[in-house]
Amino acid sequence: MNEVWASALATIVVAVLTGLSGVLVAYLRSKLSLDERVKLVDTARAVVRAVEIIAISQGWTSEEKKTEALARMASLTGLSEEMIDTYIEAAVADLKAAGEELTQ
């Protein structure tokens, strides 16, 4: 029974994150050119995947993974923390939606 609730909760979380990502992406579109956004989306996806791989070997929690992803994205982009968080959350939602999240 707990597995059913956990699965339902995970589905709801992914749906909410996907919806929020859409709203935040619309906001970012008004601030950046298409080429800049495409490059940032690709960078965020690469950062999130790299952090996922490192997290498996290090046994990191979700919060530790997010902290690391934010720091790496900041060093690569120089964007505001709010914008970086948006791109990281969108990349995580994409990773989960695609079923590519790594687990220990």
N, C-alpha and C positions, 0 to 999 in steps of 0.2 A: 504494500500500500504506500509506503514511504517513497518508493521508486516512482510511482505514478505521480505523486505530488511533486517530487523533485523534477521530473520530466516536464510537468505542466508549468512549474515555476520557471524553469529554464526557457521554455518556449515563450512565455510571457515576457521575460527579461529581454530576450532577443528581439521580440516584436517592438517593445518600448524603445530599446536602443536604436533599432532601425528607424523608427519614426522620428526620434530626436535627431538622429544623424541627418535625416532629410531636411528638417527645419534648419539645423545649423549649417548644412551645406548651402542652403539657399542664402543664408546670411553671408557666408564666405564668398559666394559668387559675386556679390556686390563689391567686395573688397579686392579681389584678385583676378588676374586674367585667366583665361582657359588653360593656357600652357602652364602657368604657375600652379594652378589647382591640380592639373594632371600629374605634374612632377611631385607635388606634395602628397597626393594620394598614394602614388607609387612608393615614395619614401616612407610614409607611415606604414604601409603594408609590409615593406621590407624590415623596418624596425620592429614591428610587432612580431613578425615571424622569427627574427633573430632572437628577440628577447624570450619568446616561447621556448626556443631550443636551449638557450642558456638556463632558463628557469628549471627545466627538467633536470639538468645535471646538478643545479644548485639547491633544488628543493624550495624555490621561492613561492611565497603566497601571491595571491592576485594583486594585493596592494604593492608588494615589492616589484612585481612585474610592471605594474603601471608606473611606478616611480622611475624605474630604469628606462622604460620606453619614453617617458616624458623628457628625461635628461638627455637621452640619445637624440631625440627629435630636436630638442632645443639646440644642441651643439651642431646639428646639421643645417638648421633653418634660420635661427634667430627670430622666429615668430613669437608673438605674445603667448603666455601660458594658456590663455583661454582658447586661442586658435589651435595650438598644439594639442590640447586636450580633445578638441573636436575631431581632429584628424585621427588621433590615436583611438578614440572611442569608435569612430566609423570603421577603422581598420579591424578592430577587435570584433565588432558586430559582423563585418564581412567574413572574417575568419570563422566565427561560430556558425554563421548561416551556411557556410560552405562545408561545415563539418571537419575543418582542418585544425581545430584546437588540439594541442597535444596534451596528453594526460599522463600522470605517473603511474 
